Amino acid sequence: MASNFTENSGGGKTIIDAAQNYEVLEIINRGLAYAIIIAGFLAVVFIFVGGISFILSGGQEDKIKSAVSTIRYAIIGLIVTILAIVIVGTVGRAMGLNIIEYLSFSDIIDTIKSLTSSGGGSNSLD
């Protein structure tokens, strides 16, 4: 039986392939791209957590203030993440790094699948 996740269908390298080949620029590009995406995901998660906390506050003033501040700081974090994408892309182009090229959702999903399939789980998504 052949594994479903042994090849990267996008044709690009994963961060693990780059690390095994010691390609420093590739590792930096992938690492920055994944860090930016994870930061954006966490900001969205905290917006939801703050919203649920606001709903469950039961009208208590201190819980409402805590929930509103959680939502406020999560939105600020999301704005900072979006600005980070713009800044990193601009600085990267000035330095010769094409970081925006690696912000591909399918490449990230392929990397996650390859990491989780080696964990011994039975994945039959095809």
FENKASUL-V264316 format. One record per backbone hydrogen bond with DSSP energy under -1.0 kcal/mol. NH is the residue of the N-H (numbers start at 1). CO is the residue of the C=O. Records with the same first field share a line. If there is no record, write none. Layout:
# FENKASUL-V264316
NH->CO ; CO
This chain:
# FENKASUL-V264316
11->8
18->14
19->15
20->16
21->17
23->18
24->22
27->23
28->24
29->25
30->26
31->27
32->28
33->29
34->30
35->31
36->32
37->33
38->34
39->35
40->36
41->37
42->38
43->39
44->40
45->41
46->42
47->43
48->44
49->45
50->46
51->47
52->48
53->49
54->50
55->51
56->52
60->57
64->60
65->61
66->62
67->63
68->64
69->65
70->66
71->67
72->68
73->69
74->70
75->71
76->72
77->73
78->74
79->75
80->76
81->77
82->78
83->79
84->80
85->81
86->82
87->83
88->84
89->85
90->86
91->87
92->88
93->89
94->90
95->91
97->92
102->99
103->100
104->102
108->104
109->105
110->106
111->107
112->108
113->109
114->110
115->111
116->112
117->113
119->116
